[in-house]
């Protein structure tokens, strides 16, 4: 997906600074929050159905994150594998402390 987004951005000349991309990510996260708040009546009901608008907002966030990773030349699959390893170690340490 990262390569597909890179090709898309090159084809349509989509480019901005890293700082602008980070602000875009924050904005997209705000849009996700807004959709969740609307869906659960601002915390008065349980979120039961994921709306198409929420799916699109999450897609926007994913796209923006992929763009940022491409700009910074970060391979996201490798980065995510490293994070999973970090969490495994953290939980293993936590579980060994709790079992003592």
Biopython code that builds the backbone (N, CA, C, O; Angstrom):
import numpy as np
from Bio.PDB.StructureBuilder import StructureBuilder

atoms = [
    (1, "UNK", "N", (0.835, -1.190, 0.000)),
    (1, "UNK", "CA", (0.000, 0.000, 0.000)),
    (1, "UNK", "C", (0.882, 1.258, 0.000)),
    (1, "UNK", "O", (0.551, 2.263, -0.628)),
    (2, "UNK", "N", (1.994, 1.179, 0.707)),
    (2, "UNK", "CA", (2.874, 2.339, 0.777)),
    (2, "UNK", "C", (3.384, 2.729, -0.614)),
    (2, "UNK", "O", (3.449, 3.913, -0.944)),
    (3, "UNK", "N", (3.738, 1.745, -1.415)),
    (3, "UNK", "CA", (4.207, 2.007, -2.780)),
    (3, "UNK", "C", (3.077, 2.583, -3.643)),
    (3, "UNK", "O", (3.296, 3.488, -4.448)),
    (4, "UNK", "N", (1.875, 2.046, -3.464)),
    (4, "UNK", "CA", (0.715, 2.516, -4.229)),
    (4, "UNK", "C", (0.432, 3.990, -3.928)),
    (4, "UNK", "O", (0.143, 4.767, -4.839)),
    (5, "UNK", "N", (0.516, 4.372, -2.658)),
    (5, "UNK", "CA", (0.292, 5.766, -2.267)),
    (5, "UNK", "C", (1.400, 6.654, -2.827)),
    (5, "UNK", "O", (1.138, 7.762, -3.295)),
    (6, "UNK", "N", (2.626, 6.168, -2.779)),
    (6, "UNK", "CA", (3.741, 6.955, -3.329)),
    (6, "UNK", "C", (3.536, 7.207, -4.818)),
    (6, "UNK", "O", (3.712, 8.332, -5.287)),
    (7, "UNK", "N", (3.167, 6.170, -5.563)),
    (7, "UNK", "CA", (2.917, 6.319, -6.992)),
    (7, "UNK", "C", (1.763, 7.282, -7.262)),
    (7, "UNK", "O", (1.834, 8.103, -8.177)),
    (8, "UNK", "N", (0.699, 7.178, -6.462)),
    (8, "UNK", "CA", (-0.460, 8.056, -6.601)),
    (8, "UNK", "C", (-0.051, 9.515, -6.393)),
    (8, "UNK", "O", (-0.423, 10.391, -7.173)),
    (9, "UNK", "N", (0.714, 9.762, -5.336)),
    (9, "UNK", "CA", (1.148, 11.132, -5.032)),
    (9, "UNK", "C", (2.038, 11.691, -6.129)),
    (9, "UNK", "O", (1.964, 12.876, -6.455)),
    (10, "UNK", "N", (2.872, 10.840, -6.693)),
    (10, "UNK", "CA", (3.726, 11.294, -7.794)),
    (10, "UNK", "C", (2.891, 11.583, -9.041)),
    (10, "UNK", "O", (3.124, 12.574, -9.732)),
    (11, "UNK", "N", (1.926, 10.724, -9.323)),
    (11, "UNK", "CA", (1.087, 10.904, -10.505)),
    (11, "UNK", "C", (0.286, 12.201, -10.441)),
    (11, "UNK", "O", (0.148, 12.900, -11.445)),
    (12, "UNK", "N", (-0.241, 12.522, -9.258)),
    (12, "UNK", "CA", (-1.095, 13.700, -9.109)),
    (12, "UNK", "C", (-0.375, 14.879, -8.466)),
    (12, "UNK", "O", (-1.000, 15.857, -8.058)),
    (13, "UNK", "N", (0.953, 14.773, -8.384)),
    (13, "UNK", "CA", (1.791, 15.849, -7.858)),
    (13, "UNK", "C", (1.300, 16.339, -6.486)),
    (13, "UNK", "O", (1.146, 17.539, -6.255)),
    (14, "UNK", "N", (1.063, 15.384, -5.593)),
    (14, "UNK", "CA", (0.632, 15.696, -4.226)),
    (14, "UNK", "C", (1.876, 15.753, -3.354)),
    (14, "UNK", "O", (2.540, 14.742, -3.129)),
    (15, "UNK", "N", (2.175, 16.924, -2.879)),
    (15, "UNK", "CA", (3.376, 17.095, -2.069)),
    (15, "UNK", "C", (3.154, 18.241, -1.095)),
    (15, "UNK", "O", (2.473, 19.216, -1.412)),
    (16, "UNK", "N", (3.721, 18.118, 0.065)),
    (16, "UNK", "CA", (3.705, 19.201, 1.040)),
    (16, "UNK", "C", (4.853, 18.951, 2.015)),
    (16, "UNK", "O", (5.507, 17.909, 1.960)),
    (17, "UNK", "N", (5.087, 19.893, 2.888)),
    (17, "UNK", "CA", (6.168, 19.741, 3.858)),
    (17, "UNK", "C", (5.800, 18.678, 4.896)),
    (17, "UNK", "O", (4.630, 18.343, 5.079)),
    (18, "UNK", "N", (6.803, 18.172, 5.551)),
    (18, "UNK", "CA", (6.580, 17.202, 6.628)),
    (18, "UNK", "C", (5.709, 17.828, 7.711)),
    (18, "UNK", "O", (4.813, 17.174, 8.246)),
    (19, "UNK", "N", (5.968, 19.078, 8.031)),
    (19, "UNK", "CA", (5.187, 19.758, 9.071)),
    (19, "UNK", "C", (3.710, 19.851, 8.682)),
    (19, "UNK", "O", (2.831, 19.637, 9.517)),
    (20, "UNK", "N", (3.444, 20.166, 7.428)),
    (20, "UNK", "CA", (2.059, 20.232, 6.962)),
    (20, "UNK", "C", (1.411, 18.859, 6.993)),
    (20, "UNK", "O", (0.230, 18.732, 7.316)),
    (21, "UNK", "N", (2.181, 17.831, 6.658)),
    (21, "UNK", "CA", (1.643, 16.472, 6.675)),
    (21, "UNK", "C", (1.272, 16.062, 8.099)),
    (21, "UNK", "O", (0.243, 15.420, 8.306)),
    (22, "UNK", "N", (2.094, 16.424, 9.079)),
    (22, "UNK", "CA", (1.789, 16.092, 10.476)),
    (22, "UNK", "C", (0.518, 16.819, 10.918)),
    (22, "UNK", "O", (-0.324, 16.237, 11.601)),
    (23, "UNK", "N", (0.379, 18.073, 10.535)),
    (23, "UNK", "CA", (-0.850, 18.806, 10.857)),
    (23, "UNK", "C", (-2.058, 18.169, 10.188)),
    (23, "UNK", "O", (-3.144, 18.135, 10.766)),
    (24, "UNK", "N", (-1.877, 17.666, 8.976)),
    (24, "UNK", "CA", (-2.948, 16.975, 8.275)),
    (24, "UNK", "C", (-3.353, 15.709, 9.032)),
    (24, "UNK", "O", (-4.541, 15.405, 9.142)),
    (25, "UNK", "N", (-2.384, 14.981, 9.546)),
    (25, "UNK", "CA", (-2.671, 13.773, 10.326)),
    (25, "UNK", "C", (-3.474, 14.127, 11.574)),
    (25, "UNK", "O", (-4.437, 13.439, 11.913)),
    (26, "UNK", "N", (-3.085, 15.181, 12.245)),
    (26, "UNK", "CA", (-3.808, 15.619, 13.440)),
    (26, "UNK", "C", (-5.237, 16.017, 13.074)),
    (26, "UNK", "O", (-6.180, 15.695, 13.797)),
    (27, "UNK", "N", (-5.392, 16.711, 11.958)),
    (27, "UNK", "CA", (-6.718, 17.111, 11.489)),
    (27, "UNK", "C", (-7.578, 15.891, 11.182)),
    (27, "UNK", "O", (-8.752, 15.848, 11.549)),
    (28, "UNK", "N", (-7.001, 14.908, 10.516)),
    (28, "UNK", "CA", (-7.753, 13.693, 10.184)),
    (28, "UNK", "C", (-8.174, 12.943, 11.445)),
    (28, "UNK", "O", (-9.280, 12.407, 11.509)),
    (29, "UNK", "N", (-7.303, 12.903, 12.439)),
    (29, "UNK", "CA", (-7.655, 12.260, 13.709)),
    (29, "UNK", "C", (-8.818, 12.998, 14.367)),
    (29, "UNK", "O", (-9.693, 12.374, 14.966)),
    (30, "UNK", "N", (-8.828, 14.317, 14.255)),
    (30, "UNK", "CA", (-9.956, 15.100, 14.755)),
    (30, "UNK", "C", (-11.250, 14.755, 14.036)),
    (30, "UNK", "O", (-12.309, 14.685, 14.659)),
    (31, "UNK", "N", (-11.172, 14.538, 12.723)),
    (31, "UNK", "CA", (-12.357, 14.155, 11.960)),
    (31, "UNK", "C", (-12.879, 12.789, 12.413)),
    (31, "UNK", "O", (-14.090, 12.578, 12.484)),
    (32, "UNK", "N", (-11.971, 11.870, 12.718)),
    (32, "UNK", "CA", (-12.378, 10.557, 13.236)),
    (32, "UNK", "C", (-13.085, 10.734, 14.571)),
    (32, "UNK", "O", (-14.131, 10.131, 14.811)),
    (33, "UNK", "N", (-12.521, 11.552, 15.431)),
    (33, "UNK", "CA", (-13.138, 11.811, 16.739)),
    (33, "UNK", "C", (-14.535, 12.384, 16.577)),
    (33, "UNK", "O", (-15.466, 11.988, 17.278)),
    (34, "UNK", "N", (-14.674, 13.320, 15.644)),
    (34, "UNK", "CA", (-15.978, 13.938, 15.403)),
    (34, "UNK", "C", (-17.001, 12.906, 14.938)),
    (34, "UNK", "O", (-18.143, 12.914, 15.396)),
    (35, "UNK", "N", (-16.600, 12.025, 14.037)),
    (35, "UNK", "CA", (-17.517, 11.003, 13.539)),
    (35, "UNK", "C", (-17.937, 10.038, 14.651)),
    (35, "UNK", "O", (-19.096, 9.628, 14.713)),
    (36, "UNK", "N", (-17.005, 9.679, 15.520)),
    (36, "UNK", "CA", (-17.348, 8.797, 16.637)),
    (36, "UNK", "C", (-18.293, 9.501, 17.600)),
    (36, "UNK", "O", (-19.260, 8.904, 18.073)),
    (37, "UNK", "N", (-18.020, 10.756, 17.889)),
    (37, "UNK", "CA", (-18.917, 11.514, 18.779)),
    (37, "UNK", "C", (-20.319, 11.634, 18.184)),
    (37, "UNK", "O", (-21.307, 11.489, 18.904)),
    (38, "UNK", "N", (-20.417, 11.895, 16.891)),
    (38, "UNK", "CA", (-21.724, 11.965, 16.245)),
    (38, "UNK", "C", (-22.431, 10.611, 16.289)),
    (38, "UNK", "O", (-23.640, 10.540, 16.507)),
    (39, "UNK", "N", (-21.662, 9.536, 16.079)),
    (39, "UNK", "CA", (-22.246, 8.198, 16.026)),
    (39, "UNK", "C", (-22.781, 7.721, 17.375)),
    (39, "UNK", "O", (-23.736, 6.947, 17.438)),
    (40, "UNK", "N", (-22.153, 8.193, 18.451)),
    (40, "UNK", "CA", (-22.629, 7.736, 19.771)),
    (40, "UNK", "C", (-23.317, 8.855, 20.548)),
    (40, "UNK", "O", (-23.390, 8.827, 21.777)),
    (41, "UNK", "N", (-23.821, 9.847, 19.800)),
    (41, "UNK", "CA", (-24.566, 10.960, 20.402)),
    (41, "UNK", "C", (-23.770, 11.609, 21.533)),
    (41, "UNK", "O", (-24.289, 11.846, 22.625)),
    (42, "UNK", "N", (-22.514, 11.886, 21.249)),
    (42, "UNK", "CA", (-21.608, 12.554, 22.183)),
    (42, "UNK", "C", (-21.527, 11.830, 23.525)),
    (42, "UNK", "O", (-21.596, 12.436, 24.595)),
    (43, "UNK", "N", (-21.379, 10.510, 23.424)),
    (43, "UNK", "CA", (-21.175, 9.680, 24.609)),
    (43, "UNK", "C", (-22.444, 9.207, 25.286)),
    (43, "UNK", "O", (-22.375, 8.542, 26.320)),
    (44, "UNK", "N", (-23.600, 9.532, 24.731)),
    (44, "UNK", "CA", (-24.872, 9.146, 25.355)),
    (44, "UNK", "C", (-25.360, 7.777, 24.911)),
    (44, "UNK", "O", (-26.289, 7.227, 25.504)),
    (45, "UNK", "N", (-24.743, 7.220, 23.875)),
    (45, "UNK", "CA", (-25.140, 5.905, 23.368)),
    (45, "UNK", "C", (-23.884, 5.137, 22.988)),
    (45, "UNK", "O", (-22.815, 5.716, 22.790)),
    (46, "UNK", "N", (-24.036, 3.822, 22.891)),
    (46, "UNK", "CA", (-22.911, 3.011, 22.451)),
    (46, "UNK", "C", (-22.750, 3.114, 20.942)),
    (46, "UNK", "O", (-23.732, 3.215, 20.206)),
    (47, "UNK", "N", (-21.504, 3.088, 20.493)),
    (47, "UNK", "CA", (-21.229, 3.074, 19.069)),
    (47, "UNK", "C", (-21.554, 1.678, 18.553)),
    (47, "UNK", "O", (-20.845, 0.717, 18.855)),
    (48, "UNK", "N", (-22.625, 1.569, 17.777)),
    (48, "UNK", "CA", (-23.086, 0.262, 17.312)),
    (48, "UNK", "C", (-22.761, 0.020, 15.855)),
    (48, "UNK", "O", (-22.429, -1.102, 15.470)),
    (49, "UNK", "N", (-22.850, 1.045, 15.049)),
    (49, "UNK", "CA", (-22.635, 0.905, 13.619)),
    (49, "UNK", "C", (-21.507, 1.851, 13.205)),
    (49, "UNK", "O", (-21.524, 3.039, 13.528)),
    (50, "UNK", "N", (-20.550, 1.314, 12.499)),
    (50, "UNK", "CA", (-19.482, 2.136, 11.968)),
    (50, "UNK", "C", (-19.978, 2.735, 10.660)),
    (50, "UNK", "O", (-20.283, 2.009, 9.713)),
    (51, "UNK", "N", (-20.058, 4.038, 10.610)),
    (51, "UNK", "CA", (-20.608, 4.713, 9.432)),
    (51, "UNK", "C", (-19.605, 4.732, 8.283)),
    (51, "UNK", "O", (-18.401, 4.561, 8.477)),
    (52, "UNK", "N", (-20.132, 4.941, 7.092)),
    (52, "UNK", "CA", (-19.268, 5.079, 5.922)),
    (52, "UNK", "C", (-18.364, 6.295, 6.072)),
    (52, "UNK", "O", (-17.212, 6.268, 5.637)),
    (53, "UNK", "N", (-18.879, 7.372, 6.691)),
    (53, "UNK", "CA", (-18.069, 8.565, 6.905)),
    (53, "UNK", "C", (-16.878, 8.257, 7.814)),
    (53, "UNK", "O", (-15.772, 8.741, 7.572)),
    (54, "UNK", "N", (-17.099, 7.449, 8.862)),
    (54, "UNK", "CA", (-16.009, 7.084, 9.762)),
    (54, "UNK", "C", (-14.970, 6.252, 9.012)),
    (54, "UNK", "O", (-13.769, 6.459, 9.183)),
    (55, "UNK", "N", (-15.422, 5.322, 8.191)),
    (55, "UNK", "CA", (-14.492, 4.509, 7.404)),
    (55, "UNK", "C", (-13.638, 5.392, 6.489)),
    (55, "UNK", "O", (-12.432, 5.182, 6.359)),
    (56, "UNK", "N", (-14.277, 6.379, 5.859)),
    (56, "UNK", "CA", (-13.533, 7.284, 4.981)),
    (56, "UNK", "C", (-12.523, 8.117, 5.760)),
    (56, "UNK", "O", (-11.409, 8.341, 5.288)),
    (57, "UNK", "N", (-12.902, 8.575, 6.940)),
    (57, "UNK", "CA", (-11.978, 9.374, 7.749)),
    (57, "UNK", "C", (-10.775, 8.543, 8.182)),
    (57, "UNK", "O", (-9.649, 9.039, 8.199)),
    (58, "UNK", "N", (-11.011, 7.289, 8.530)),
    (58, "UNK", "CA", (-9.894, 6.412, 8.893)),
    (58, "UNK", "C", (-9.018, 6.173, 7.660)),
    (58, "UNK", "O", (-7.793, 6.112, 7.769)),
    (59, "UNK", "N", (-9.636, 6.039, 6.506)),
    (59, "UNK", "CA", (-8.871, 5.920, 5.269)),
    (59, "UNK", "C", (-8.037, 7.158, 4.997)),
    (59, "UNK", "O", (-6.890, 7.053, 4.563)),
    (60, "UNK", "N", (-8.607, 8.338, 5.248)),
    (60, "UNK", "CA", (-7.851, 9.592, 5.087)),
    (60, "UNK", "C", (-6.635, 9.617, 6.010)),
    (60, "UNK", "O", (-5.542, 10.014, 5.605)),
    (61, "UNK", "N", (-6.840, 9.189, 7.251)),
    (61, "UNK", "CA", (-5.731, 9.168, 8.212)),
    (61, "UNK", "C", (-4.645, 8.205, 7.747)),
    (61, "UNK", "O", (-3.458, 8.527, 7.797)),
    (62, "UNK", "N", (-5.053, 7.030, 7.299)),
    (62, "UNK", "CA", (-4.109, 6.023, 6.813)),
    (62, "UNK", "C", (-3.315, 6.566, 5.628)),
    (62, "UNK", "O", (-2.094, 6.416, 5.573)),
    (63, "UNK", "N", (-4.004, 7.192, 4.688)),
    (63, "UNK", "CA", (-3.347, 7.785, 3.525)),
    (63, "UNK", "C", (-2.314, 8.819, 3.971)),
    (63, "UNK", "O", (-1.181, 8.815, 3.489)),
    (64, "UNK", "N", (-2.702, 9.695, 4.884)),
    (64, "UNK", "CA", (-1.792, 10.745, 5.348)),
    (64, "UNK", "C", (-0.584, 10.158, 6.065)),
    (64, "UNK", "O", (0.532, 10.656, 5.913)),
    (65, "UNK", "N", (-0.798, 9.112, 6.839)),
    (65, "UNK", "CA", (0.304, 8.462, 7.540)),
    (65, "UNK", "C", (1.254, 7.784, 6.540)),
    (65, "UNK", "O", (2.474, 7.842, 6.695)),
    (66, "UNK", "N", (0.686, 7.150, 5.526)),
    (66, "UNK", "CA", (1.521, 6.552, 4.489)),
    (66, "UNK", "C", (2.334, 7.619, 3.754)),
    (66, "UNK", "O", (3.505, 7.402, 3.443)),
    (67, "UNK", "N", (1.726, 8.752, 3.480)),
    (67, "UNK", "CA", (2.447, 9.854, 2.830)),
    (67, "UNK", "C", (3.606, 10.332, 3.703)),
    (67, "UNK", "O", (4.711, 10.560, 3.209)),
    (68, "UNK", "N", (3.351, 10.481, 4.991)),
    (68, "UNK", "CA", (4.408, 10.923, 5.900)),
    (68, "UNK", "C", (5.552, 9.916, 5.938)),
    (68, "UNK", "O", (6.721, 10.291, 5.853)),
    (69, "UNK", "N", (5.213, 8.655, 6.066)),
    (69, "UNK", "CA", (6.245, 7.610, 6.091)),
    (69, "UNK", "C", (7.062, 7.643, 4.802)),
    (69, "UNK", "O", (8.284, 7.500, 4.839)),
    (70, "UNK", "N", (6.404, 7.829, 3.677)),
    (70, "UNK", "CA", (7.122, 7.914, 2.405)),
    (70, "UNK", "C", (8.054, 9.117, 2.376)),
    (70, "UNK", "O", (9.193, 9.012, 1.921)),
    (71, "UNK", "N", (7.575, 10.256, 2.858)),
    (71, "UNK", "CA", (8.415, 11.453, 2.877)),
    (71, "UNK", "C", (9.648, 11.244, 3.745)),
    (71, "UNK", "O", (10.735, 11.717, 3.412)),
    (72, "UNK", "N", (9.480, 10.545, 4.844)),
    (72, "UNK", "CA", (10.583, 10.325, 5.781)),
    (72, "UNK", "C", (11.377, 9.056, 5.462)),
    (72, "UNK", "O", (12.325, 8.710, 6.167)),
    (73, "UNK", "N", (10.973, 8.368, 4.385)),
    (73, "UNK", "CA", (11.617, 7.123, 3.952)),
    (73, "UNK", "C", (11.627, 6.074, 5.066)),
    (73, "UNK", "O", (12.637, 5.422, 5.330)),
    (74, "UNK", "N", (10.471, 5.939, 5.704)),
    (74, "UNK", "CA", (10.266, 4.928, 6.742)),
    (74, "UNK", "C", (9.400, 3.823, 6.162)),
    (74, "UNK", "O", (8.302, 4.082, 5.669)),
    (75, "UNK", "N", (9.885, 2.609, 6.220)),
    (75, "UNK", "CA", (9.134, 1.460, 5.740)),
    (75, "UNK", "C", (8.232, 1.010, 6.889)),
    (75, "UNK", "O", (8.711, 0.501, 7.903)),
    (76, "UNK", "N", (6.931, 1.203, 6.720)),
    (76, "UNK", "CA", (5.987, 1.017, 7.829)),
    (76, "UNK", "C", (5.866, -0.425, 8.302)),
    (76, "UNK", "O", (5.690, -0.656, 9.499)),
    (77, "UNK", "N", (5.953, -1.403, 7.404)),
    (77, "UNK", "CA", (5.868, -2.797, 7.857)),
    (77, "UNK", "C", (6.994, -3.108, 8.831)),
    (77, "UNK", "O", (6.764, -3.722, 9.873)),
    (78, "UNK", "N", (8.201, -2.692, 8.502)),
    (78, "UNK", "CA", (9.344, -2.909, 9.390)),
    (78, "UNK", "C", (9.192, -2.149, 10.703)),
    (78, "UNK", "O", (9.514, -2.666, 11.773)),
    (79, "UNK", "N", (8.699, -0.914, 10.611)),
    (79, "UNK", "CA", (8.492, -0.117, 11.817)),
    (79, "UNK", "C", (7.465, -0.773, 12.730)),
    (79, "UNK", "O", (7.636, -0.798, 13.949)),
    (80, "UNK", "N", (6.396, -1.303, 12.138)),
    (80, "UNK", "CA", (5.352, -1.964, 12.926)),
    (80, "UNK", "C", (5.875, -3.256, 13.556)),
    (80, "UNK", "O", (5.541, -3.560, 14.701)),
    (81, "UNK", "N", (6.687, -4.015, 12.827)),
    (81, "UNK", "CA", (7.297, -5.229, 13.392)),
    (81, "UNK", "C", (8.149, -4.878, 14.603)),
    (81, "UNK", "O", (8.116, -5.588, 15.608)),
    (82, "UNK", "N", (8.908, -3.798, 14.520)),
    (82, "UNK", "CA", (9.738, -3.360, 15.644)),
    (82, "UNK", "C", (8.892, -2.982, 16.847)),
    (82, "UNK", "O", (9.250, -3.276, 17.987)),
    (83, "UNK", "N", (7.770, -2.332, 16.586)),
    (83, "UNK", "CA", (6.872, -1.938, 17.675)),
    (83, "UNK", "C", (6.253, -3.173, 18.321)),
    (83, "UNK", "O", (6.139, -3.242, 19.544)),
    (84, "UNK", "N", (5.856, -4.142, 17.509)),
    (84, "UNK", "CA", (5.295, -5.380, 18.073)),
    (84, "UNK", "C", (6.321, -6.090, 18.948)),
    (84, "UNK", "O", (5.980, -6.600, 20.015)),
    (85, "UNK", "N", (7.573, -6.126, 18.505)),
    (85, "UNK", "CA", (8.634, -6.726, 19.322)),
    (85, "UNK", "C", (8.798, -5.972, 20.640)),
    (85, "UNK", "O", (8.972, -6.580, 21.696)),
    (86, "UNK", "N", (8.741, -4.643, 20.566)),
    (86, "UNK", "CA", (8.863, -3.823, 21.769)),
    (86, "UNK", "C", (7.736, -4.135, 22.747)),
    (86, "UNK", "O", (7.970, -4.280, 23.947)),
    (87, "UNK", "N", (6.511, -4.236, 22.230)),
    (87, "UNK", "CA", (5.366, -4.524, 23.099)),
    (87, "UNK", "C", (5.433, -5.935, 23.673)),
    (87, "UNK", "O", (5.090, -6.149, 24.836)),
    (88, "UNK", "N", (5.873, -6.897, 22.866)),
    (88, "UNK", "CA", (6.031, -8.265, 23.377)),
    (88, "UNK", "C", (6.975, -8.282, 24.568)),
    (88, "UNK", "O", (6.700, -8.911, 25.590)),
    (89, "UNK", "N", (8.082, -7.587, 24.420)),
    (89, "UNK", "CA", (9.066, -7.518, 25.511)),
    (89, "UNK", "C", (8.465, -6.830, 26.735)),
    (89, "UNK", "O", (8.658, -7.279, 27.865)),
    (90, "UNK", "N", (7.747, -5.753, 26.504)),
    (90, "UNK", "CA", (7.131, -5.014, 27.605)),
    (90, "UNK", "C", (6.126, -5.884, 28.355)),
    (90, "UNK", "O", (6.117, -5.902, 29.586)),
    (91, "UNK", "N", (5.275, -6.609, 27.616)),
    (91, "UNK", "CA", (4.272, -7.459, 28.258)),
    (91, "UNK", "C", (4.907, -8.667, 28.931)),
    (91, "UNK", "O", (4.431, -9.114, 29.974)),
    (92, "UNK", "N", (5.979, -9.202, 28.348)),
    (92, "UNK", "CA", (6.679, -10.328, 28.967)),
    (92, "UNK", "C", (7.285, -9.891, 30.295)),
    (92, "UNK", "O", (7.228, -10.629, 31.279)),
    (93, "UNK", "N", (7.864, -8.697, 30.327)),
    (93, "UNK", "CA", (8.444, -8.165, 31.570)),
    (93, "UNK", "C", (7.346, -7.912, 32.589)),
    (93, "UNK", "O", (7.506, -8.236, 33.766)),
    (94, "UNK", "N", (6.244, -7.342, 32.158)),
    (94, "UNK", "CA", (5.115, -7.057, 33.055)),
    (94, "UNK", "C", (4.553, -8.352, 33.620)),
    (94, "UNK", "O", (4.276, -8.434, 34.817)),
    (95, "UNK", "N", (4.383, -9.360, 32.781)),
    (95, "UNK", "CA", (3.834, -10.638, 33.247)),
    (95, "UNK", "C", (4.782, -11.347, 34.201)),
    (95, "UNK", "O", (4.333, -12.004, 35.140)),
    (96, "UNK", "N", (6.088, -11.224, 33.976)),
    (96, "UNK", "CA", (7.025, -11.891, 34.889)),
    (96, "UNK", "C", (7.060, -11.165, 36.236)),
    (96, "UNK", "O", (7.254, -11.807, 37.269)),
    (97, "UNK", "N", (6.880, -9.867, 36.249)),
    (97, "UNK", "CA", (6.826, -9.108, 37.506)),
    (97, "UNK", "C", (5.541, -9.472, 38.265)),
    (97, "UNK", "O", (5.572, -9.657, 39.481)),
    (98, "UNK", "N", (4.414, -9.575, 37.550)),
    (98, "UNK", "CA", (3.149, -9.883, 38.183)),
    (98, "UNK", "C", (3.080, -11.311, 38.710)),
    (98, "UNK", "O", (2.333, -11.583, 39.650)),
    (99, "UNK", "N", (3.841, -12.221, 38.124)),
    (99, "UNK", "CA", (3.794, -13.620, 38.578)),
    (99, "UNK", "C", (4.699, -13.869, 39.776)),
    (99, "UNK", "O", (4.636, -14.936, 40.386)),
    (100, "UNK", "N", (5.533, -12.906, 40.117)),
    (100, "UNK", "CA", (6.423, -13.067, 41.287)),
    (100, "UNK", "C", (5.751, -12.699, 42.550)),
    (100, "UNK", "O", (6.358, -12.777, 43.618)),
]
sb = StructureBuilder()
sb.init_structure("model")
sb.init_model(0)
sb.init_chain("A")
sb.init_seg("    ")
for serial, (resi, resn, name, xyz) in enumerate(atoms, 1):
    if name == "N":
        sb.init_residue(resn, " ", resi, " ")
    sb.init_atom(name, np.array(xyz, "f"), 0.0, 1.0, " ", f" {name:<3s}", serial, name[0])
structure = sb.get_structure()
